[in-house]
């Protein structure tokens, strides 16, 4: 199970790295965005290069209809990339493609235990040695 979760998280991280350009989240997004703004972050649009990079990625193409990418930035080198699914059901459906049928039944509950998941949002990337990951973890 840990291996499968790692594979799922790795896939989602790839999507995040590829999606560092898109923005928006739902039910959980409001509290996540507020937490980052309270720490001096602002939501930014991705560069044209980032958009092109993500739009050409197969994982991103698959998630583009069911998820929105948000980029929070503080100064120039501190960022957090968050992928928000439109609903928990759509998040579960997207994740089922990466696991066995048995694991898919419990995937949402298992993912909620991770520090990088809060409701329908995933922390795909946080600049190392900053508080970006801790801010996200605090929204659980």
JOUR-V936761 format. One record per pair of residues at least 6 apart in sequence whose ideal C-beta (glycine too) atoms are under 8 Angstrom apart, sorted by the first residue. I is the first residue (numbers start at 1). J is the second residue. Records with the same first field share a line. If there is no record, write none. Layout:
# JOUR-V936761
I: J, J
This chain:
# JOUR-V936761
1: 103, 110
4: 98, 99, 100, 103
5: 110, 111, 114
7: 98, 99
8: 95, 98, 99, 107, 111
9: 114, 116
11: 59, 98
12: 83, 122, 124
13: 124, 125
14: 57, 59
15: 54, 57, 59, 60, 63, 83, 124
16: 69, 81, 82, 83, 122, 124, 125
17: 81, 124, 125
18: 53, 54, 57, 59, 60
19: 46, 54, 57, 60, 63, 69, 81, 83, 124
20: 46, 50, 54, 69, 71, 79, 81, 125
21: 45, 46, 47, 50, 51, 53, 54, 69, 71
22: 46, 51, 54, 64, 68, 69, 70, 71
23: 43, 44, 45, 46, 68, 69, 70, 71
24: 68, 69, 70, 84
25: 32, 33, 68, 70, 82, 84, 120, 121
26: 84, 85, 86, 87, 120
27: 119, 120
28: 84, 118, 119, 120, 121, 139
29: 70, 82, 84, 120, 121
31: 139
32: 82, 118, 121, 136, 139
33: 43, 70, 72
35: 135, 136, 138, 139
36: 43, 72, 74, 80, 132, 135
39: 74, 131, 135
40: 74
41: 72, 73, 74, 78, 80, 132, 135
42: 72, 73, 74
43: 70, 71, 72, 73
44: 71, 72, 73
45: 71
46: 54, 69, 71
54: 60, 69
55: 61
62: 94, 97
63: 83, 94
66: 85, 86, 90, 91, 93, 94
67: 83, 84, 85, 86, 90, 91, 94
68: 83, 84, 86
69: 81, 82, 83, 84, 124
70: 81, 82, 83, 84
71: 79, 80, 81, 82
72: 79, 80, 82, 132
73: 79
74: 130, 132
77: 127
78: 127, 130, 132
79: 125, 126, 127, 132
80: 123, 125, 126, 127, 132, 133, 135, 136
81: 123, 124, 125, 126
82: 121, 122, 123, 124, 136
83: 121, 122, 124
84: 120, 121, 122
85: 91, 94, 120, 121
86: 120
87: 120
88: 108, 119, 120
90: 120
91: 108, 120
92: 104, 107, 108
95: 104, 107, 108, 111
96: 104, 107
99: 107
111: 117
112: 119
115: 123, 133, 136, 137, 140
116: 122, 123, 124, 133, 136
117: 123
118: 136, 139, 140
123: 133, 136
126: 132, 133, 136
